[in-house]
Amino acid sequence: MPIPALIDGWSRFRAGRFREQRELFARLHREGQRPQFAMIACCDSRVDPAIVFDCDPGDLFVIRNVANLVPPYERAGSYHGTSAAIEFAVAVLGVKHVVVLGHAPCGGISALLADALADTAELPFVSAWMGLARPALAAALAAAASDGEARQLLCEQHAIRLSLQNLQSFPWIRERIDRGALRLHGWHFDFRDGALALLDQQRDRFRPAVPPAEAGGGS
């Protein structure tokens, strides 16, 4: 059964952007996808990476899950959706950059801070998944921030750091980093004011992104 709001949106897309970019879609069909960037982002419906970064189809390989987490490398178990997508992006598509994109306010991180995921009977899959972020929670609490919003931001940022650390546990990622074929990035987006912060991995701190025009790179 059709969903009117979505069918209306598809109709506008087909009459507008699809028609305007028909040659782009035809080329993507002929040549396949060759994105240079993979982005690991949250499932949150308020943060769509392709919209935030104004990307065309084929520009961005997006991997989304609850709280933009990356599990450590391991081959036990049967289902590794996030790891499989990362493997495809890096080993098959050959992306040059992997970005972990956290955001504020993240519901998964809020629930973790509030200890709202303790009852695994209620949300067993979410609870197990968010258990990956407990080291980020511990780091945020150790910072002893008294303000709840400050703790939330710290935990979101530490979750990004944790995902970057876990990415480097994948041997084929580590090998590509070592030979300069791949770079990892940690970014944090706040949809309340549109601000973007970038992790300076050498100094281990987030700093505001500056648009090229404001940085003297444009007119």
C-alpha positions in Angstrom: 0.0 0.0 0.0 1.5 3.4 -1.0 2.4 6.0 1.6 1.2 9.3 0.1 3.8 11.5 1.7 6.7 9.4 0.4 5.1 8.8 -3.0 4.6 12.6 -3.3 8.3 13.1 -2.4 9.4 10.6 -5.0 7.2 12.3 -7.6 8.9 15.7 -6.8 12.3 14.1 -7.0 11.6 12.4 -10.3 10.3 15.6 -11.9 13.0 17.8 -10.4 16.4 16.6 -9.3 16.3 13.3 -11.2 15.5 15.0 -14.4 18.1 17.7 -13.8 20.8 15.1 -13.1 19.7 12.5 -15.6 23.2 12.2 -17.1 24.8 11.8 -13.7 22.5 8.8 -12.9 23.2 7.4 -16.4 26.9 7.6 -15.8 26.6 6.0 -12.4 24.7 3.2 -14.0 27.4 2.8 -16.7 30.5 3.1 -14.6 29.2 2.0 -11.1 29.9 3.9 -7.9 33.3 5.3 -7.1 32.9 7.3 -3.9 36.1 8.7 -2.3 34.4 9.1 1.1 32.8 6.7 3.5 30.8 8.1 6.4 29.8 6.2 9.5 26.8 8.1 10.8 23.9 7.7 13.2 20.5 6.4 12.1 18.9 9.5 13.6 16.3 10.8 11.1 17.3 14.4 11.8 20.9 14.0 10.5 21.2 12.9 6.9 24.9 13.1 5.8 24.1 13.6 2.1 21.9 16.6 3.0 24.3 18.0 5.6 27.3 17.9 3.1 25.2 18.7 0.0 26.4 15.6 -1.8 25.4 14.3 -5.2 24.5 10.6 -5.7 27.7 8.6 -5.9 29.7 11.0 -3.8 29.3 9.4 -0.3 29.1 5.8 0.8 27.0 6.0 4.0 27.0 3.5 6.8 24.4 4.2 9.4 23.7 2.6 12.8 22.6 3.6 16.3 25.0 6.2 17.6 27.5 5.9 14.7 29.5 3.2 16.5 32.2 0.9 15.0 32.7 -2.4 16.7 36.3 -3.7 17.2 37.6 -6.2 14.6 36.5 -9.8 15.4 35.3 -12.7 13.3 33.2 -14.6 15.9 29.4 -14.6 15.5 27.4 -14.5 12.4 26.2 -11.0 11.6 28.4 -8.0 11.2 26.5 -5.4 9.2 28.6 -2.4 10.1 31.9 -4.3 9.6 30.7 -5.7 6.3 29.8 -2.3 5.0 33.1 -0.9 6.1 34.9 -3.8 4.5 33.1 -3.2 1.2 33.8 0.6 1.3 37.5 0.2 1.9 38.5 -3.2 0.3 36.2 -3.1 -2.7 35.4 0.5 -3.5 38.7 1.8 -2.3 37.5 4.9 -0.5 40.3 7.3 0.5 38.6 8.7 3.6 36.5 7.3 6.3 34.6 9.8 8.5 32.9 8.9 11.8 30.2 11.5 12.1 28.7 11.9 15.6 26.0 14.4 16.3 24.2 16.4 19.0 21.9 15.6 20.6 22.3 11.8 20.1 19.5 9.7 21.6 21.6 6.6 21.9 24.2 8.5 23.9 21.5 10.2 26.0 20.0 6.8 26.9 23.5 5.5 27.8 24.1 8.5 30.1 20.7 8.0 31.8 21.3 4.3 32.2 18.1 3.8 30.4 19.4 0.7 28.6 20.0 -1.4 31.7 16.9 -3.6 31.1 17.9 -5.7 28.2 14.5 -7.4 28.1 13.0 -4.2 26.8 15.5 -3.4 24.0 17.9 -6.3 23.8 19.5 -5.4 20.5 19.9 -1.7 21.3 21.2 -2.5 24.8 23.8 -4.9 23.5 24.9 -2.5 20.7 25.2 0.5 23.0 27.4 -1.6 25.3 30.1 -0.9 22.7 30.1 2.7 23.9 30.6 2.1 27.6 34.3 3.1 27.4 33.2 6.4 26.0 30.7 6.8 28.8 33.4 6.0 31.4 35.7 8.6 29.8 32.9 11.3 29.9 32.0 10.6 33.5 35.7 10.7 34.5 35.9 14.2 33.1 33.5 15.2 36.0 31.5 17.7 34.0 28.7 18.9 36.2 26.5 20.1 33.4 24.3 17.5 31.8 24.7 19.0 28.3 28.5 19.1 28.7 28.5 15.4 29.7 26.4 14.6 26.7 28.8 16.4 24.3 31.8 14.7 26.0 30.3 11.3 25.6 29.4 11.9 22.0 32.9 13.0 21.3 34.5 10.1 23.2 32.2 7.7 21.2 33.7 9.1 18.0 37.3 8.6 19.4 36.3 5.0 20.3 35.0 4.3 16.8 38.2 5.6 15.3 40.2 3.4 17.6 38.1 0.4 16.7 38.5 1.1 13.0 42.2 0.8 13.4 41.8 -2.7 14.8 40.8 -3.9 11.3 44.0 -5.2 9.7 43.2 -4.1 6.2 42.4 -0.6 7.4 45.6 -0.4 9.5 47.6 -1.5 6.4 46.1 1.2 4.2 46.7 3.9 6.8 50.3 2.9 7.2 51.0 3.2 3.4 49.0 6.5 3.1 46.1 5.1 1.1 43.5 5.8 3.7 42.7 8.5 6.2 40.3 8.4 9.2 38.4 11.5 10.4 36.2 12.2 13.5 33.6 14.9 13.0 30.7 16.1 15.2 27.6 17.9 13.8 25.1 19.8 15.9 21.8 20.1 13.9 20.5 22.7 16.3 22.8 25.4 14.9 24.4 23.6 12.0 27.9 23.7 13.6 30.5 21.2 12.6 33.6 20.3 14.7 36.6 18.3 13.5 38.8 16.1 15.7 42.4 17.2 15.6 43.9 13.8 16.2 47.4 15.1 17.0 46.1 17.3 19.8 43.2 15.1 20.6 40.6 17.9 20.6 37.7 19.0 18.6 37.8 22.4 16.9 35.2 24.2 14.9 35.2 23.7 11.1 35.7 26.9 9.1 34.0 27.3 5.7 36.6 27.8 2.9 35.3 31.3 2.2 35.8 32.4 5.8 39.2 30.8 5.9 40.4 32.8 2.9 40.0 29.9 0.4 37.2 31.6 -1.5 35.9 34.9 -2.7 
